[in-house]
Amino acid sequence: MAEGVPRAGSALPAASLSSLPLAALNVRVRRRLSLFLNVRAPVAADWTVLAEAMDFEYLEIQQLEKYADPTSRLLDDWQRRPGASVGRLLELLAKLGRDDVLMELGPSIEEDCQKYILKQQQEASEKPLQVDSIDSSITRINDMAGITIRDDPLGQKPECFDAFICYCPSDIEFVHEMIRQLEQTNYRLKLCVSDRDVLPGTCVWSIASAVGWWWWSLTNTCKARNVISRLSLHSASLQVPIRSD
């Protein structure tokens, strides 16, 4: 097998292997590597020669000799170092003349790499889409266009209100009184009343999101008639801020 190149017929290019971490190799492949490399033989490069090629120092190799499976421990330690990858491991084995290991374990290594790539792709597709940061609470798209009857058709200048009135149909008369006292007096406030100002068929979520960036929200529940009298409404209207523009 040529240096840095997978076996003939491999579906994985060398560039892909070079970027895969050593963690892509499962226990079965690691154990089979140990069977080849743990044996000290004068005619073949063993795990100690591989460790030197991985830039392990003499004292580090002596420490690894204390383990029953030094090859497995070597791979565990090496994969935490910069530059460790499946492709680099294949290159070193080819450089050391261990073509027997490459021929025997090549299909299993390729299978592990393919499984690892598919798993990474699946996990990436399942992650929710997120942005790195949020720098504004105001929408950057034209979802706010075409909500009220006076919105610019091109969405350049959406209509603005001083208050959004939320009410029950049974309280429509009370809403009319609010309109009279807050819009038709010297206060000159501009209220958004859904039955009057919102375009028919507008999505309720678009209305709700638009309310979030309107100046403020004034709500009137179905019990308002029993809580707020005309006199208290008039008092409340005196505290309503008037736009400076």
PEBEL-V955660 format. One record per run of one state. SS is the DSSP state (2 for helix, 1 for strand, 0 for the rest). FROM is the first residue (numbers start at 1). TO is the last residue. If there is no record, write none. Layout:
# PEBEL-V955660
ss=[SS;SS]
from=[FROM;FROM]
to=[TO;TO]
This chain:
# PEBEL-V955660
ss=[0;2;0;2;0;2;0;2;0;2;0;2;0;2;0;2;0;2;0;1;0;1;0;2;0;1;2;1;0;2;0;1;0;2;0;2;0]
from=[1;14;20;22;25;27;38;47;54;58;65;70;79;86;96;99;127;142;145;148;149;163;167;169;184;191;194;198;199;204;214;218;220;224;228;230;238]
to=[13;19;21;24;26;37;46;53;57;64;69;78;85;95;98;126;141;144;147;148;162;166;168;183;190;193;197;198;203;213;217;219;223;227;229;237;245]
